[in-house]
Amino acid sequence: MSARVTAIVVARDGAKYLRRTLQALESQSRRPDAFIAVDAASSDDSGAILSESGAAQVIRVEGRPSFGAAVSAALRVAPASVPASSGASAVSALLPGAASTPAGPSGASTADDEWLWLLAHDNAPQPHALAALLSAIEVAPSVAVAGPKLMRFDDPGVISQWGETLTKYGTSVITVRDELDQGQHDTKSDVLGVAAGGMLVRRSVWASLGGFDPALPSADAALDFCVRARLAGFRVVGVPDARVLSAGGPELFGRRAVSGIAQHRIARTAQLHRRMVYAPAAALPIHWLSLLPLAILRSLGHLISKRPDFIPGEFAAALAVMFGGARVFPARRNLRRHRSAGWPAISPLRMTIAEKRELRAHERDRYERAIGTLRPHGAQEHPDFFTGGGAWVALLAAVAAVVAFGGFAASAALSGGGLAPLSVTPGELWSNTGVGWRDAGAGFIGAADPFAWVLAVFGSMAFWVPSTAIIAVTLLAMPVAAIGAWLVIARLSKRSWAPNVGALAWAFAPPLLTGLTQGHLGASIAHAVLPWLLLAGLLALRSWTAAGAAALLFAVVVACAPMLWPALLIAWVISMATRPRSIHRLAIAPIPALVLFAPYFMDHLRQGTPLAVFAEPGVPALPASGAIDSGWQLALGAPQLGLHGWSAIAAVLGFEGTPVAAVVVAALTAPIAVLALLAMFLRSARIALPALVLALLGYVTAVACSHVALVFVDGQPLTIWPGAGLSLYWLGITIAAAAALDAIRVAVAPAGLVSAISLMLLASPLIAAPHLGTAAVRGTDGSMLPAYVTAEAARDPELGTLLLRALPDSSGFAAELQRGAGASLDQRSTLAAASPVGRASDGDAAERAALIGELAANLSVPSGYDARPALDALKIGFVVLATPATGADSAAAISARPTAVAHGDATAQAAQALDQNDLFVAVGETRYGTLWRVVEPSTAPLELPDAGTRPLLVNIVVGTVIGLTLLLALPTGVRHRRIRRATDAEIVAASRRRRAEPDAEAVVGEPRDERSEPALVGANETRDRTATQGSSETLEEMPDARA
């Protein structure tokens, strides 16, 4: 008896393809005996088209069922034998959700000669497809499932999919896809699985096995059915002579597109579900317990392979299967009930690791060779760093840095302004990060400044003498800034004049040089890193490696210059709003910084100083020339009074008190300002506009800093140094001016030369400042206290030194307690500096602060006060009285207010009081002031409060987030220079041209900027199942038992 075939066409929103599919069905050389049409809740014209198709029955299934559920619904309504034509279409409707129940034996024909031909709306069969399928089953009665060769709908000469199998670890693999059909695979017939589209399946087998697993709505549904058929003793074959068109994989059924992220989640869920179904009962608990650990391991693999957007899908799939017992156990029972063969029966049809590796290499080589033929048409050329002058600009900046700061190279450390030496070992540097005991001020348990992490990293690079890292930063800041600015501007330019002038403007920027000469280390590092952050942000639009680097650089910038938080967050939000397609990469930028700042902000919040998180880290110090509050001087790029040193030059020339200095500075900054404004009226406006917005954000930040006081020096409020805000302002102006240079067509060289020379002249007083003695920074031997104290501290690091300094207004003394060899830069705490007199972050700290103030007030004047209890409680071994000439730094000092006397008289009176006190013995004069030692100081260890588990938890969280971000930022594999995303059709077309014309090159469309797209992405992600699943399967240590 000849086979009887019922064609079932399932459509959902597929009107675009459906008419062609129905016409192809009518054109079959061997037409099906019956035709059932299923409308799977379409919202387009698919239902109307099916109603006019002449089908024996047209069924509409509500609830948007899967392809397999729609087929089962059709079989429940249709009798075992449906006449080929009924003359009129009978339209039936099912209740929502009714299609979710798999077809059972009821209503199904038990005759083995009745077959089902399953077609989706996009599966247009070629004229002899059904005849070829029937020929294959007639010669092999054991065959229960036959599948055609799926060809691309838009290019019927290309194989879309041919054969499916499983690897050792249960990953589904399409054995052939997106290859030109030259008959190279026609000798293969026995396969483990075939695709659902065009599948010819014996109706009795479909009914017996229960159709497709309801837990597999798309991916792996057909493969799983074929595996169950194989285990039930039937054969599954592929028929290469039968060709059926396909517009995409099963995930696209009823959808216009599926993102690679969603496809990965679907495929991974299907794989884990099959694993739980196929595993022996004894291994089931082990597989269940391994779901989350494997998700974690695979997530690390995705980070390494730069696919972090797959990580949520990993956990979503694991959780769905973990709590999907209601689907797993019915599927296991169904498999057990019909299985007649063991798993070894399908082992020869599974793909070995070597075969999988060979398949990957073949696909990778095919895509790379094909894309190699795609060349840009009119691609934009960008300046080269070496041939375009970038190396010479970096060299010039390095020479200027050596001229300005080369004298520091012979020093062991730098001090002055906001600088102090670092701790002497990397271990001490890292102990001063995170949350723990802080020796600053009166001492307290709290979070370190995020800047301490940056200092720990830099100091560890110079582990032999960590303080030399600060000298290296000072010498390298200018060339590093120049290189970063050159690279980022070159990506936006076609001429070398633009990046060369821009890099010089950035390297010789007044905010950077003022920061280096006045000891504002954090702001100087932020200035050097800002262009690198912008560069990484541009690349992050298409690269996960760059996105990770941008997140790390963002954390570095705000850790060094917290006042830039608001401006950078606004810029971040704008970038995401204007680049919605890259929002998933841009969104991670502030995450490491937020984790770093979270415990720090919480401590400030508890202390009542939440805004102090924006304070500049380091040693709080008043500018030598005074704080600036003038908007016009800030607009000229001056972060403090003195107009970059030109006011002093004007005074020497006899023009003190005149506007000469302001006129000179304005004239020297005019060329770059004019270029920046001119850029808005040229074709460079698309670059200049965001650059000037960035400049505006920086200027507003600088103005706000100059009017906001968040920390205290000797009990007096200190405004934030506006240099970091001016760096952002200068960056925007520089990019806009460079864009103008790139856009103007005449007088480019004169404009560039005038701008560069004027800016170097503007910075010349700042470069000469270390040699003229006007710089606050000075080279030191690395000591922070007198040598006698340092020697004693080596034996007892807990020994304290009380520093007393008369306040300038003669209202009392500033007292500071330092332990060991002194307060290093990494020990400085904004939490302590932001606490006004009498306030501390906890009760114990408040008591210690009060005790220090009481002790200092009584020691500075003759009195009958017994200081021994206080000295022992605070474990003070020395007292240093700073003379008016020493001007010692005062960070986190506590004011003590005895009877007011003149400044010099107060110091002399305090020295006399200490000389008369029997508890102290004078040691002598030092460069830090007069030193006394305490007679028989306490040797008992300090009793520090218990910090609990908070430090450990904070360090674990911070370390994990930074580590994962660093893992994401590390480049892996070979980087390819990509023109733009190539589609499968373009790759196939390119391959054809290579075969036809080996020397020809393909020209593909209008390219995007090749520099902004560093990663090669070959095929359409919605079709690439192997790429989204297979690359991380080696992380799974446990196979699917026998699956």
N, C-alpha and C positions, 0 to 999 in steps of 0.2 A: 504494500500500500504506500502511495506517495505521501510525503510529508505535507501536513496542512499548516499554513503559516498565518498567524494573526499579527498584523502590524499595529503597534501601539505608538502613537505620536503624542508626546507630552510637550506642551508649550507653556511658557510663562514669560510674558513681556518679550516675545521673540518675533514680533510681526516683521521685523527687518529681514529675517531669514526664512520665515515660515512658508511663504508662497513658493520659494525656490525648492524647499524641502518637499512640499506636497506635489509640485510638478515632477520632481525627480522620482517620487514614489509612483506616480502614474506612469512614468516612462520606463519602468522596470521590464526587462525582457521576460522575467518570470514574476508576475504580479502576485502580491499576497492574496490569500483566500479571504481574508477579513481585515477590516481596518477600523480601529477604535481611536478616537481623538479625545485627548484629555486636556482641558484648560485648567492649569494649576494656579487659579486665582490671578489671572493676568489683569493688568491695569491698562493695557493698550488694546489694539485691534485684533489680538490673537484669537480671542473667543469668536469674533465675527468671521474671521478667516476660516477657522475650524468648522463653524456651522455651515459654511458654503463649500466645504471640501468634499461632500458626498460620503462621509464616513458613516458606517453602519450605526454607530453611537457616538454622540458627543457628550462628554461628561465634564462637568465643572466641579472641581474640588476646592472648597474654601479652606482658609487657614494657611495658605502658602506652603503646601506640602513639599517634601523633597521629591526628587525624580523617582526614586524607588517606591516611596509611599504613594505617589500618583499612579504608578503602574499597578500596584496592589489594589488600589481603589477601583481601577478600571476592571480588573479581573473579578472583583467581588460583584460588580454590577453586570458584567457581561456573562452570558452563558458559556458553557464549555465549547460550544460550536456556534459561531456567529456567521450568518449568511453574508456573502460578499457584498450584497447591496440590498437595502431594505426600501429603497425608493424615497425614503424621507428620514431625516435625522431625528432620533429620539434623544432629547436633552434631559439628563438627570442631574440632580444636585445632591451633594452630601453635606451633612452638618459639619461645622468647623471641628477639626480634630479627628473626624472619623477616619481620615486617611492614614492616621498614625499606626493603626493596627495592621500588622503584616497579614498577607493573605494566607489563609489556611487551606486545607484540602477541600473544604466544601465548595461546591460549584466548579471545581477544577476538573478538567478531563483527566482521566487515568490512562488514556491512550498515549503511548509513547511516540506517536507520529504527529502530535500536535506541538507546534513550536510558536514561540513569541519572538517577534522582532521589535526590539526596543529602540526607539528613535526620539531624540530631543528636537526642538524646533530648528536647531542649526545643523542637524545631521542629514544633509542632502546626499542620498546614495547615488553612485554612478550607475548607469543602466544595467550592468551585469552583476551588481553587488549581491543581490539576493540569490541569483542563480549560482554564483560562486560559493556562497555560504552553504547552500543546500547540497552542492556537489561534494563539499567536504564532509558533511555529516552522513551522506548516503554511503560513502565508501568506508566509514568508520562508525559502526553502530554504537560504540562505547562513548562517543562524543556527546556531551550534554550541553556544552557551551562553545560557541564559535564566535570569533570576533573579527571584524574587518580591519583593514589598515586605514587609520584616520588620517585624512589629508587636510591641509590648511584651507579654510573656506575662502580666504582672499588670494590663495596661490595653490591651486590643486596639484601642482607638481611637487609640492614639498610635504614630506611626512610630518604630520602634527604629532602623532603618537602611534607607537607600534609595540605592543607587548608590555606587560607589567610583571614585576617580580619583587621578592623580598631579599634583603641582606641577612646576614647571620644575626644581626641585632634587631631585626624586625622593621627596618626602614623600607618603605615602599620606594621603588625605583622604576621609572619609565625607561625601558631599555633603549628605545630609539625615539628621538624627537627632533623636529626642526632640521631634517636632513633632506637634501634633494633625493627624490625617488629615482634611482637608477637600477632598481632590481637587486641591489646589493644585499638585501635582507630577505629575499623571497624564498630562500631555501629553508628557512626556519618556520616550523609550524607548531610544535609542542611548546606551550608557554604556561607559566603559572597563572597568569591572569590576563584578561583583556578589558578594554574600556567599556563603560556602560553604553555609550553612544554606538548604535549599530549592532549591539550584541544580539545574537540568535541563541535562545535558550529553550530547552525542552520544557514545556509547560508543567509537566508532572514533577520535574526536578525543582522548578521555581516554587511550586506549591508545597512540595515536601520540605524544602530547606527554609521556607518562610520568606522568600524574597531577600531583598537587601536588609541588612541590620538597621533598625530604626536609629541606633546610636551613631550611625555613620551616614549623615545626610548628604554628604558630597564626596569628600576625599576618601579614597580607599574602599568605598562601598562596593564597587564592582570587583575589585581585587579580593576583598574578603569573601564575597559570594563565590568567586572562582576557587579560592582556597578550600572553602567548605565543600564545594562540589568535588574537588579532587580527593578530599579526605572521605567523601561518601562513595568513592570508587569510580567516579566518572572522569572523563578526559576533558581538557580544555584546549582548544586549538586556535591558532590565528590563521586567517586565510588571507594571504597577501594579494590574491587576485581580486578580492572584494575590497572596494574602496568607498569610503563614506567621508563626506566633508565634516569639518568641525571648526567652530569659531573660538574654541577655548576649552579648558579643562572643566571638570564637573563643578568646581567651585564657582564658575561663572554662570551656572544655570539660573536664569532669572535675574541676573545682575549685569550691569554695564561694565563694571570693573571690580576687582578685588585687590586690595593693597597687598604688598609682600608681607606686611606685618600680620594682617588677618589670615592670609593663606598659610603662613607658618603656624599660627595658632590652631587653625583647623587641621592641618596635617599632623601636628604634634599630638593633638587630642585624639585623632584617629589612631595614630600609632600606639599611644598608651592604652587606649581602649582595647585594641587588638591584643596587646601584650597581656592584659588582665584576662581576656577571654581565652587566649590560646595556652596560657601557662597551666601546668599541673596544679592540682589542689594543694599539694605540699608547698609549692613555690609561691603560691598566691600571697600569703602574708609578707614574704620577703619582697616581692615586687611592690606591694602596697606601701611598705615602709620605705622603699627606695625612691618613691616618686618625688618627694620634696628634696632629698639630697641630690638626686640627679638633676633636678631643676636648678639647684644652686651651682652645680658643677658645669652644667651646660650654659648657664648665664655667664660664668667666667669665660667660657669658650666664646660666647657671643661678644663679650667685651674685647677679647684678644683679636677676634676677626672683624671688629668694628661693626657689629650689628646689635647695639644695645637696645634698639627698638624691638627686638625679638624677645627680650627678657620678660616683659609682662605676659606675653603669650605663653612662655614656658611655665610660669606659675599658674596662669589661668588654666592651661591644659592639665597640669598636675592636680590642681584642686578639683577641677571638673571630674576627673577620673577617680580621684580619691573618694569623693562623695557621690559617685555615680553607680553605686551598687545596684540600684533599681534597673539599670540597663545592662550591667555586666553579668549578673547572675542569670537572667533569662537567656542571654546570648550564649553563656557557657552551657546551659541545659540544652539549648537547641543544637549546639555543636556536638555535645556528647551523645545526643539521641540519634544523630544521623551518621556519625563517623564510623566507617568500617575499615579504614586504612590508618596506619600510623604516620607520624610526622616524617620518618625517613623516606616515605614514598614521594614526598615533594622536595626532598633535599637536592636531587640533581638539577631541579629547576630554579633553585635559589642562586643568588649572585654571591660569589665569594668576595673576600676582601680585595684580592688581587684584581678581580674583574671590575669591582667598583672603582678601584684606584685607576685602572686603565680607562674606564668610562669617563671619569672626571678629567683625566689628562687629555683625552680625545676632545671633549667638549671645550675645555679651556683653550686648547690649541686651535680648534676650529674658530672660536669666537675671536681670538687674538689675531689670527691670520686674516679673518674676514674684516675685522675692524681696522686692521693695518692698511687695508685698501681705501679706507674712508679718509680723505684729506679735507682740510678746511677750504672753503671757497671764500677767498678774500679775508682770511683770518687776520685779526688784529695783532700786530707785532708789538712787543713790549721791550723796553731797554734791557740789555743784559748787564748784570752787576759789574762784571770785569771790563767788558768792552765799552760799556756805557758810562764809565766814570765812577761807579759806586765804590770801587776799591780805593780810588784816589781820595774820595771824600772821607771814607773811613780812616784812611791814613792821616789826612789832615786833622781830623778830629782827635786822633790818638796823639799826634804831635802836640796839639794845643793842650791836651790833658797832661802830657808830660811836662810841658813848659809851666803850666799852672801848678800842678800838684806833684811833680816829680820829686820835690824835696822831701815829701812825706815817706818816700820809699825806704829811707834809712831808719825810720822810726819803728818802734814796736807797736804803737797804737796811736789813735787819734783821740783828742779830747777837745772840749770847748764847744760853746753853743749848745746844741742839742745832743752832742756826742759824749760818749764815755767808753772806756775799754770794755771788751767782752770778758766773760768768764774764761778761766784759764784752760779748761778742758771741755771737749764736746759733751761729756757726761753732765757737767754742770749746766751747759747750755740747754740740753734737752730736759733737765730737771726743772728748768724755769719756764717750761711750756705747759699748756693744759691747765688743769685745776690742781691746786695744792697750797702749801704754805708759802706766803709771799713775805719777804723780809722788808719790803718797802714800807715807809711810814712807821706806824706803830706795830706793824706785823699783823697779818690776818690770813684767813683761808679764803681763797677766791680764785677766779680765773685770771690767767696771764693775758697780757695784751696779745692779740693775734700776730702782731709784729714779732713777737718772740719766736714764733715758728720760722719766720723768714730768717731771723738772726741765727737760729739753730742750724738751719740748712747751710747758710753761708759760712758760719763758723766751723762747721764740720768739714767743709772743703779745705780749710786751712787748719787741720786738727793739731798740727804741731804748735802753732801760736794762733788761736782763733781770731785775735784782734787784727791780725794782718789781713783778714778777709775784708775788713772795712776799708783798709788802704787800697786793696785791689778794686773794690767797688768804686772808690773815688777816682781811681785812674781809668777804669774801664767804662764808666758811665757815659762819657761823651761818645766814644766810638760805638758802643752798643746802641746808644740812642740814634746815632747817625745811620747805622746799618738797618735798624728797624724802620726808621722813617723812609729810607731809600727804597726798601722792598715794598712797603705798603703803597707808597706813591707811584712806584713803577708799575704796579698792578692796575693803576688807574690812568696810566699815561702811555703815550706812544713816542714821545721825545725824551731824550736823556736830560735836557735842561731842567725839566720839572722835578724829577727825583733828586738831581744833584743840588739844586738850590734849596729844595725842601729839606733835604737831609742836613745841609749846612745850617739852615734856619733852626732846625730842631736841636742839633748838637750844640749850637752856640746860644740857645735860648736863655734869656736872663733868669727865668725861674729855676732852671737846672743849675746854672753856675752860682747863683745866689744860695741855693740850697746846699751845694757842695762846700762853699766857703763859710757858711754860717752854721754848718753842722746839722742841717735838716736831712738826715739820712733817708728816712722813709719817703719823704716827698721826692728826693732825688732818684731813688729806685723806681718809684711810681712813674716819674717822668721818662726814664729809660725804657720801662716796660710798656707804656701806653701804646706806642705804635705796633709793638708785637701783639698786644691784645687786639688791636684793630685788624691787623693782618690775619690773625687766627679767626676772628669773627667773620671776616670776608670768606675765608676758606671753609668755615663751618657751615656755610649754606649748603655745601654738597659733600662734606667729609666729616665722618665721625671722629677721626683722629684729630682734626683741627678743632672740632667741638670740645673734645676733652682738653686739648691744649688751651683753648679759650677759657674754659672753666677754671683751670689752674692759674692762668695769668690774671683772670678777674680776681681770684682770691688773693694773689700777691699784691695787686694794685690797691685793693681796699684794705688789706692788712697794713700796708705801708702808709696809705693815705686814706683813713676812714672817712674823711670829709667828702670824698668823691662818691660815696654810696648813693646819695640821691640822684646825682647827675648821671651816673652809670646805669642806675635802674631805669631812669626815664629813657635813656638811649636804648637800653635793652628792650623795653616795651615797644618803642617805636620800631625797632628793627624787626621784632616778631610781627607787629601789625602790618608792616610793609612787605614782609616775606613769609606769608602764611604757609607756603609749601615746605619751608625749612624750620617751622616752629618747633618740631620735635627735637631738632638738634640745638637750636638756640635756647630752648627752655632750660637746659641743664647748666647754663653759664653761671648763675649765681649760687648754685646749690652748695659747692664746697665752701664758698665764702660764708654762706648762711650757717653752715654747720660750725665753722670756726668761730663765728661771732655769737652763736646762741648762748653758751654759758657765760660769756663775757657780758652780753647784754642783760642777762638775767641778774647777774651780780650788781650791775649798775642800777637796774630797776629796783632791787631790794635796798640799795643804798640811797635811792632817791635822786640819782643823777642819770636818768636814761639817755639824755642827749649827749652825755659825755662819751658815748661810744664813737662819736664823730671827732673826738679830740685827737690831736697829733701825738703819736707815740714818741718815746724818747725822753730826754731830760728837758723838762720845762725851763725855758730861758727867755728872758726879754731880749729882743733884737738890740744890737749895739747902737743902731741908728734910730731906734724907736719904732713902735708899731704904726702901721699905715692904715688910714681910714679914708683916703681920698680916692674917689672913683676914677678921676682922670689919670692919676698915677697908676692905678691898677690897669686901666685901659692901655697904658704904655708898657705893660708887662712887668712893672716894678712890684715885687712882693713886700718890700719894706722901704722906709724912707731912704733917700740918698740917690734915687734915680740911677741905679746900677753903678754908683760910684762917680757919676758925672757931677754931682753937687760938690763933692770934695775937690775935684779938679777945678771947677769954677771958682771955688773959694781960694785955692792956691793961686789962681790967675787974677785974683782981685775982684771977682764978680759975685762974691757972697751976697745973698739976699736979693739977687736979680734973677729974672727968668731965663738966663742964658742956658743953664743946664737943661731946663725943660724944653727949650727950643731945639737944642742940639739932639736930645733924645727923640723928640717928635720928628725931627727931620730924618734921623737914621731909621726910624720905624715906618716912615711914610711909604717907601717903595713897596714893602710887603703888604701894608694895609691897602694901598691903592690896587694892587694886583688882586687881593682877596675880594674887594668890592667889585672890581671889573669882571671877575669870573661869573658873577650873576647875570651879566648881559651878553655872555658868549655861549657857545655851544657846550661849554663846561658847566652850565648851570645845574645840571642833574647831579654833579659831584659837589659843586660849591654850596648848594642849598643845605644838604645834610651836614657838610663841614661847618658852615656858619651856625647852624643850629647847635652843633657840638660846642663851638666857640661861645655861643650865648650861654649854654649850660655851665661852661667853665667860668665865665665871667660872673654870673650870678652866684656861683659857689664861692668865688674869691671875695665878692662883696659881702656875702653872708658871713664868711669866716672872719673878716676884718671887723665885724661888729658883734660877734658872739664870743663870750668868755665861758669856757667850760672847765678850766683847770686853774690852780692857784700856785703862785710863787711867793713864798714868805707870807702867806695868808692873803695876798692880793690877787685879784682875778687877772687872767692872762687870755687875751683873744687868740683864736686859732690862726696860725701862720697861713696866709692865703696862697702860698706858692704852688700847692698842688692844684688848686682851682685854676690858677693862671697857666699851669702846664696844659690842662685840658683846653683852656681858651687859646693858648698858643698853637696847640695841635690843629684845632679847627681852622685858625687863620692860615697856618702853614699849608694845609691841604688845599684850601680854597685858592691861595696864591699860586701853588704849584699847578692846579687845574687851569688857571688863567694862562700860565706860561705854556701849557700844553695846547691851549686852544688858539692863542693869538698867532697870526701868520706873518707878522712883520716885527722887526726889532726884538726878536726873542733873546738874542745874545746880549744886547745892551741892557735889557730889562733884567735878565738873570744876573748879569755881572753886578749891576748897581745894587740889586737886592742883597746878593751874597756879601759883597764888600761892606755895605752899610751895616748889615747885621753883625759881621765880625768886628767892625769898629765899635758898634754898640756894646759888645761884650768885652772889649779890651780892658777896661778898668777892673772887671771881675776876674779876668784871667791873671791880672797883675796883683790882685789883692793879697794872695799868700806871701808875695815877696815884699809888698809895701807895708805889711803888718796890719792891714785893715780887715783881714779874715779872722773870724772868731775861732776857727779850727786851728789846732796846733799839734805838732807831733810830740809824743811823750814816750816815756819808757814803759808805759803800761800800768804804772802804779796809780792807785786812787786815794791812798792814805800814806802817811809818812812811813818810811822804810822800817822804823822800829815797830810800828803797829803791824805792818805786813809780815815781819818775821815772827811776831808773837801769834798772829792769826794762822800761820802755818802749823803751829802746834795745837791751837784751839780755834777752829773756824767759827765757833759760836760766840767768841768774845766780841763784845760790842764797843763801838767808839761813838761818843756823843760829840757831834759837831755843833758849835755855838757860833752864831754870826749876828752882829748887831744890825737891826733893821735900819734902812736908810732914813726913815722918818723919826728915828730915835724913840720909837714907842716900845721897844723891847728887843728881844732876841729871837731869832729863828733857830730852832733846835731840830736836828736830824740824827737819828740813830742808825748807824750802819754796822753791819757785822762782817767778821772776817777781814778780808783784804779790801773791803769797800763795796759800794753798790755799783755793779756793772750795768752796762746798757740793757742787757737782757733781763736784769732784775727790776728794772724800772716798771712801775705800774701806774697806769692812768686811773685805776680805781683809787689809789692813794692820793694821786695828784689832784683828782677831782673832788676830794673831800675837803670842804672848808674847815676852818678851825673848830674843833670840838665835835665833828661828826666822823663816825667810823661805821664800817659795814656790819659790825656785830658788837655785842656787849663787852667781850674780852678785849677787843681792839680799842674800844672807847676807854676802858679802864687804863690800858697801857698808854694811850695817847695822853690821858689826863696826868698820869704819873710822870711821863717824859716832860710835859709842860711844867708841872710842879717842880721837878728836879732842876730843870734849866733856869726857872725863875729864881730859885733860891741859891743856885750856885753862882749866878752872875752878880750877886750883891752879897756883902758881908751879912751873915745872919747866924742864928743859933740852930738852924735846921740840921737835923741828923739825916744825912744822905745815905748812910750805909744800907738801910732796908731797901731803898729804891735802887741803889746801885746793884745790890745782890739780886733783887727781883728781875731786873732788866739785864743782868750779867754784863755790866759795863766795866771795861778795863782801862779805857783811855778817854780823855777829853781833849778836843782840838778847838781852840779859840781862834777863829779866822780874824785876821787883822783887816782893817779897811782896805789895805792895798792888795790883799790876796783875792778878794772877790770870788770866793769859792762858789761852786754851783750849789743850788738849793732846790732839790727835788723833794717833794713830799715832806717839807719841813713843817714843824709844829711851832706855833708862836708862843713865846713865853714873855709876859709883860710885867717886869718889875717897874720900879719908879723910873719915869722917863728922864733921861739925861742926854747930853749931846752925844753924837755918834761916836766920835773918837774917845770922849770921856767914858762912855759906856763900856767900850772894849777895855780901856785901861782899868776901870773899876772892876770889871769881871776878872781880869788877870790878877789884880791884887787880892780879890776874894778867894780865888783858887789857890794862890800862893799861901794864904793864911790858913787854908783848910788842911787839917792834919791827915785827911783821907787821900790827899793827892801829893804827888812828888813831881816837880817840874822836870821835864826831859830836855826841853830847849826849843829853839825856833826852827821851823821847817818851812818849806815853800807853801805848805797848806795852812800855816798859822802856828801858834804856840801850842806845844804838846805837853799834857800832863798824863801821868799814869796813876791808876788807882792802887793804893796800898792793899795788898792781899785781896785781889778781886775774887769773886766767887768762881769756884771750879765745878760747881754742880751743873749737870746738863739742864738745858732749858726744857721747861714743861710746855710742849706745844699741844694745842687742842687736836683732837682726832678728826681728820677730814672725812672719815667713813669711806664708803665705796664710790662716792661721786667722782673722784679723780680717775679711778680705773675705768668707770663707765664712759666718762667723757673722752678719755684717751682712746678707748676702743672704738667709739663711734667716729671720732675725728680721723683716726688712723684708717678705719675701714673706708670711709667716704673718699679720703684723699688717695688711698691706695687704689681703689676702683677707678677713680678719675685718671690717675696716672697710668693705669693699665689701659684705659681707653685712649689716652693721648699717645702712647708709645706706638710708633709706626711698625707695621708688620707686613711682610711680603714685598713683592715688587710693585712699585708705584708706576702707574701708566698715565701718560698724558692723554686726556680724553678730549675729543672735540665736543661731543654732546652725547646724550643717551641715544644709542643706536637701537632701532627696533629690530625684531626678528626678520621682518620683511627686508629691511635694508641689508642685514647681514647675509641673508640668503641671496639677495640680488648681487651683493658684492662677491659672494663665493662663485656665483654663476659667471660674473664678468671675469673673475680670476681664471676660471677654467677656459672661457672663450678667448680672452685676451690677456695673457699672462703679464704683459707689460702695461696694461691699462690701469688707470687709477679712477676710483669712483668719486664723484663729487656729490656730497649730500647736503642739500639745503643751505640755509644760513646758519653758521655755527654760533654758539655762545662763546663767551670769553674762555679760551682754553685754559687760562691760568686759574680761573675760579672753579675748575672742575677737575680735581686731581685724581679722582678714583674712576676706574673703568667699570662700567656696568654694561654688560653685554645685552642680554635679552630682556624682553618684557617680563617684569617681576611676577605678573599674574599667571605666567605660564611656566615659571621656573620652579618646579617642585623639588627637583634634585638639589638645586643650589640652596634652597631654604631649609632642607632637612638634613642632607647627608653630611655636610661638612663638620658637624659637631657630634656625629654618632660615636666617634671614638672615645668620647668622654664617658660613655655609658659602660660601666664595668660589668654589667650583668646582661646576658642575652635573654631573649624571650623564652627561656627554658627550651622547649622543643620547637618554638616558633621563631 
